[in-house]
Amino acid sequence: MKKGKKSVNTLMREYGMPNYKSGRQALRYKSPPEKGIAWYWFSYYIRLRDAMMWGKCISCGKPVTFDEMDAGHFAPAENCGLALLMDEKNVNGECSHCNAWDPVHLWGYEKNLDIRYGAGTANFLKERYEKRNVNIIQIKNWGEVALYWKQKYEKLLKSQKPL
């Protein structure tokens, strides 16, 4: 490790992530590790939001809990660009089957985006996806992004009414 650089495990502890896996294995995005930590908290926020508000998969409508939900992208995460990667309308709670295995899940996803957020939402996201390389966003401090999503998650968690 280079002098002055923190280990991934140290960063995970600093950002409040449980050390349930060792280092980089725990992170979806590995470089920089702060981007992976930001995704971790963003995913937690999206899943909690959707479990509290709807309690069902956006694609198929199957009832799912926070623990059963994935944070699934409408515009694919692989190449949607930074503007859509952690966009609250582009990412919604999905059952793991729809998110990983159902090749036509986007049909239901598209219809339900417009129901949840208003007519035209899916088309708006599609247009942003098509223009993803026009206005390229640069993230200079992923640590700030991680803290932002962690704070939003914690605020939402505190607002949750006990059962």
N, C-alpha and C positions, 0 to 999 in steps of 0.2 A: 504494500500500500504506500502511495506517495505521501511524503511528509505533509502534514496539515489536512489531509483528506480524512473524512470520517468513514468508518466502515458502514456497510448497509445496515447491519444489526443496530449500530449506534443511532443511525438516522431513524430507523423504524421505532426505536424506543423514544427518541426525541419527539416524534410526531404522534405518539400515543398508540402505535400499532402493536397489537399483541405479537409476540415472537413465536407464532404458531408454526412457522416454518423457518428454516434457516436462510437468512439473507435474501439474495436475489431470487431464489425459488419462490418466495412469497409474492413477488411483484409481477404483475402482468406486463408492465413496461419497465425495462431494466436500465435504460440509459436515457437520461440520468435517473438514479434511483428515486429522486424526489418526484419525478413524473409518475412512477409506479405508486408512490405513496399518495399522490394527489388522486389517482384513479381509485385506489382503495377507498378513500373517504368519499369520493364522488359516488361510487357504486353503493356504499352503505347508505348515503343520503337518498339516492334514487329508490333503492329497494324499500327503505323505511317509508318514504313519502308515498310510494305506490301501494304498499301494504296497508298503510293507514287510510288512504283516500279511496282506493278501489278494491284491493284484496283479490285481484284477478290478473291473469296474463293479458297484456294488451293485444296480443295476437289472436289467441283462441278463446279467451274469456274464462278459462279454467280457474277456479279458486286456488290461490297460492299464498303462502305465508312469506314473511320476510326471509326466513331461512331457506325456503324452496325457490326463491326468485333469483333470476339473473338480471343484471343490468344490460339490456339488449339494445343495440343500435338500430335505428331505421336506415339511415345512411351508413353503410358499412364502416366499421372502425378501422379496418385495414388501410383505407385510403380516403377517409372523409375530411382530412385536414384538421388542424387544431381548433378551428372555429366550431366544428360540429362534434369533435371527440368527446367533449364534456358539456354538451348543450343539453339543458334540462328537458327540452321537447324532443330532441333527437334520441335520447336514451330513456327507456322506460322499462318497468318491471315485466319480465317475461318468464314463463316456465322454462325449465332447462331444455325440454324437448323442442319447443318452438325456436329458442335461441340457437340451438346447436344442430338440430336434426331435421326440422321441417322445411323442405325447400320452398314451400309456398306460404310460409308464415307472414311474409310481408303484405299479402293481400289483406289479411285481417288487421295487421299492424296499421296499414295506411288508412283503412276505414275508421278504426278506433282512434287514431290521432285526431282526425277531424271531429269526432264525437267529443273527445276529451278537451281539446284546445280550441275548437272552432273550425268551421269550414275553411278549407284552403291551407290548413297547416301542413299537410303532407306535401302539397305542391310547393309551398314556400321552402320546406326543407330540401326538396328535390332541386329547386333552383339554386339554393345555397350550395348544394353538393356539386352541381354542374359548374359553379363559379369558384370552387374551392382553391384553384390555383391562380386566381386573378388577384385577390387581396390576401396574400399570405401573411398569417399571423405569426409573430415571433413571441415565444414565452421566455422571458429573461430570468424569471425566478419561480421555478416550479415549487419551491418551498412555500412561497406565499400562496400559490394556488392550493397546495395541500392544506394549509392552515384554514383557508377560506372554506373549503368543503368540509373539513373536520368541524369547524364552528357551526356551519349550517346543519350538519348532521346532529350535533349535540343540542342545538336549539330546538330542532324538530323532536328529538328524543325527549327533551324536557317538557315539551308541549303535549306529549302523549298522555292521555288520561288513563289512570290505572283501571284495570278490569275489575 
